[in-house]
Amino acid sequence: MKLSEGNKAFLRRLGFSIANPLISFVCASLIKKVVNGAAIEELEKKGERFVVAFWHGKMLYGWYRFKKSGSAGLTSQSKDGDILAEVLRKWGYRVIRGSSSKGGRAALNEMIAAINDGKNLCITPDGPKGPPMEMKAGAAVVANKTGVPLILMGISYKRKSKLRSWDRFEIPHPFSFIKIAYSDPIYFNQEISREELSGRLPEIQKEFNRVQALADKPFFRK
């Protein structure tokens, strides 16, 4: 059945109204195991700024983890991004709209400005269209230009549903176990060239793969 524009608009309004309480309930119910969380907790304790990256397909808990922390978050300018943006605003984020394919330069400048204003930045570096779990340069560029560390966050839900989307988007089941793994802070020399920064992306990708593999290890193991 093809929906009318009026029905589509109604469903979108419904999505706006229920997304926040539903996602909040599910994420709050998750039973967490954290690997290597001391480094990011130390940055938070000291009030030091950072960029944190998590994969698009696993992002629900990533956004929830930093709610009400005064962070900024990058979302796409798509209609799907509208719902996420609304949720993030209710969670206290400064929402920045854009992507590498649309509004990229303006979004980059806004991300840098947000960090200079004292915000942390959350970003999905393979969004908004993939390829999934393939690191794009944006997170590293922002960290480099602002002199703050980059933290990579691996997320794994034990019980979840997967959508048939490009990123195989994962929706955790209520009261599922979740395993979260963090990298150590990755620092950049602000004097390096764009080419040198691009040359670091493969090692960052390798580290992200390692961190995600730690999260994906069977639960209750280190």
C-alpha positions in Angstrom: 0.0 0.0 0.0 1.4 3.4 -1.0 1.0 6.0 1.8 -0.3 9.5 1.0 1.7 12.5 1.9 -0.6 13.2 4.8 -0.1 9.7 6.2 3.7 10.0 5.8 3.6 13.3 7.7 1.5 11.7 10.4 4.0 8.8 10.8 6.8 11.3 10.9 5.1 13.3 13.7 4.5 10.0 15.5 8.1 9.1 15.1 9.2 12.4 16.7 6.9 11.9 19.7 7.8 8.3 20.6 11.4 8.1 19.5 12.9 9.8 22.5 11.1 7.9 25.3 11.4 4.6 23.5 15.1 4.9 22.8 15.8 6.2 26.3 14.0 3.3 27.9 15.8 0.7 25.8 19.2 2.2 26.3 18.7 2.7 30.0 17.7 -1.0 30.4 20.9 -2.4 28.8 23.3 -4.3 31.1 26.7 -2.9 30.4 30.2 -4.3 30.4 33.0 -1.7 29.6 36.5 -2.4 28.3 39.2 0.3 28.7 36.8 2.9 30.0 39.3 4.6 32.3 40.9 6.9 29.7 37.7 8.5 28.6 36.4 8.7 32.1 39.6 10.6 33.1 39.1 13.1 30.3 35.5 13.6 31.4 36.6 14.0 35.0 39.1 16.7 34.1 36.6 18.4 31.8 38.9 18.0 28.8 37.3 18.0 25.3 37.5 15.1 22.8 36.0 13.7 19.7 34.3 10.3 20.1 33.5 8.1 17.1 31.2 5.1 16.9 29.8 3.2 13.9 26.6 4.3 12.3 24.9 0.9 12.5 25.6 0.6 16.2 25.0 4.3 17.2 21.9 4.2 19.4 23.8 3.6 22.6 26.7 5.8 21.5 24.4 8.8 21.4 22.8 7.8 24.7 26.1 7.4 26.4 26.9 11.1 26.0 23.4 12.6 26.6 23.2 15.6 28.9 27.0 15.9 28.7 26.9 19.2 26.8 28.2 17.5 23.6 27.7 18.3 20.0 26.6 15.7 17.4 26.7 15.5 13.7 23.7 14.2 11.9 22.8 14.0 8.2 20.4 16.5 6.5 18.1 13.6 5.3 14.6 13.1 6.5 15.8 10.1 8.6 18.3 12.5 10.2 15.4 14.8 11.2 14.2 12.3 13.8 17.7 11.7 15.2 18.3 15.4 15.4 15.1 15.9 17.4 16.1 13.1 19.8 19.6 14.6 20.2 18.2 18.1 20.9 16.1 16.6 23.7 19.2 14.9 25.1 21.0 18.2 25.3 23.2 18.0 22.2 24.1 20.9 20.0 23.0 19.4 16.7 25.1 20.0 13.5 23.5 19.0 10.2 25.6 17.9 7.3 27.8 15.1 5.8 30.7 14.6 3.4 28.3 14.7 0.5 26.0 17.6 1.5 26.9 20.6 3.6 30.3 19.2 4.4 32.4 22.3 4.6 29.9 24.2 6.7 29.4 21.2 9.0 33.2 20.9 9.5 33.4 24.5 10.5 30.5 24.1 12.9 32.1 21.0 14.5 35.4 22.9 15.0 33.5 25.9 16.5 31.6 23.6 18.9 34.8 22.2 20.3 36.3 25.7 20.6 33.1 26.6 22.5 33.9 23.8 25.0 31.8 21.0 23.6 32.8 17.4 23.0 31.9 16.0 19.6 30.1 12.7 18.8 30.3 11.5 15.2 29.6 8.4 13.1 32.6 8.4 10.7 31.1 5.9 8.2 27.8 7.9 7.8 25.6 8.8 6.3 25.8 6.3 3.4 28.8 4.2 4.1 30.6 1.9 3.3 29.8 0.5 6.7 32.6 0.5 9.3 34.9 2.4 6.9 36.6 5.4 8.5 36.2 8.7 6.7 38.5 11.6 7.5 36.1 14.0 9.3 36.6 12.9 12.9 40.4 12.9 12.5 40.3 16.3 10.7 38.3 17.9 13.6 40.5 16.4 16.3 43.6 17.5 14.4 42.4 21.1 13.8 41.3 21.6 17.4 44.1 19.7 19.2 41.8 17.4 21.1 42.1 13.6 21.2 40.0 11.2 19.2 38.4 8.3 21.1 37.1 5.2 19.1 34.1 3.4 20.7 33.2 -0.1 19.8 29.6 -1.2 20.6 28.1 -4.7 20.6 24.6 -5.7 21.6 24.1 -9.4 22.6 20.4 -9.4 21.6 19.3 -7.1 18.8 17.3 -6.7 15.6 19.0 -5.7 12.4 17.4 -3.5 9.7 17.9 -4.1 6.0 19.7 -0.9 5.6 23.1 -0.1 4.1 24.6 -0.2 7.6 22.6 -3.2 8.9 21.4 -0.8 11.6 21.1 -2.5 15.0 18.3 -2.0 17.5 19.1 -3.5 20.9 16.4 -5.5 22.7 15.4 -4.2 26.1 17.5 -5.6 29.0 20.1 -7.0 26.6 23.7 -7.1 27.5 25.9 -4.5 25.8 29.7 -4.5 25.6 31.5 -1.2 25.0 35.2 -1.0 24.2 37.2 2.3 24.0 40.5 3.0 22.4 43.2 5.0 24.2 43.1 8.7 23.2 44.6 9.3 19.8 46.4 12.6 19.5 47.4 14.5 16.4 50.2 17.0 15.7 48.4 20.1 14.6 51.3 21.0 12.3 51.0 18.0 10.1 49.9 18.4 6.5 46.6 17.1 5.0 48.5 14.4 3.3 50.2 13.3 6.5 46.9 13.2 8.2 45.4 11.2 5.4 48.3 8.8 5.8 47.3 8.1 9.4 43.7 7.0 8.5 44.7 3.4 7.8 46.2 3.0 11.3 43.1 4.6 12.8 40.9 2.2 10.8 43.0 -0.7 12.1 42.6 0.5 15.7 38.9 0.9 15.2 38.7 -2.6 13.9 40.6 -3.8 17.0 38.3 -1.9 19.4 35.2 -3.2 17.7 36.6 -6.8 17.8 37.0 -6.4 21.5 33.4 -5.3 21.9 32.3 -8.2 19.7 34.1 -10.8 21.8 31.8 -13.2 23.8 30.3 -11.5 26.8 31.7 -12.0 30.2 35.2 -12.3 28.7 37.9 -9.6 28.7 
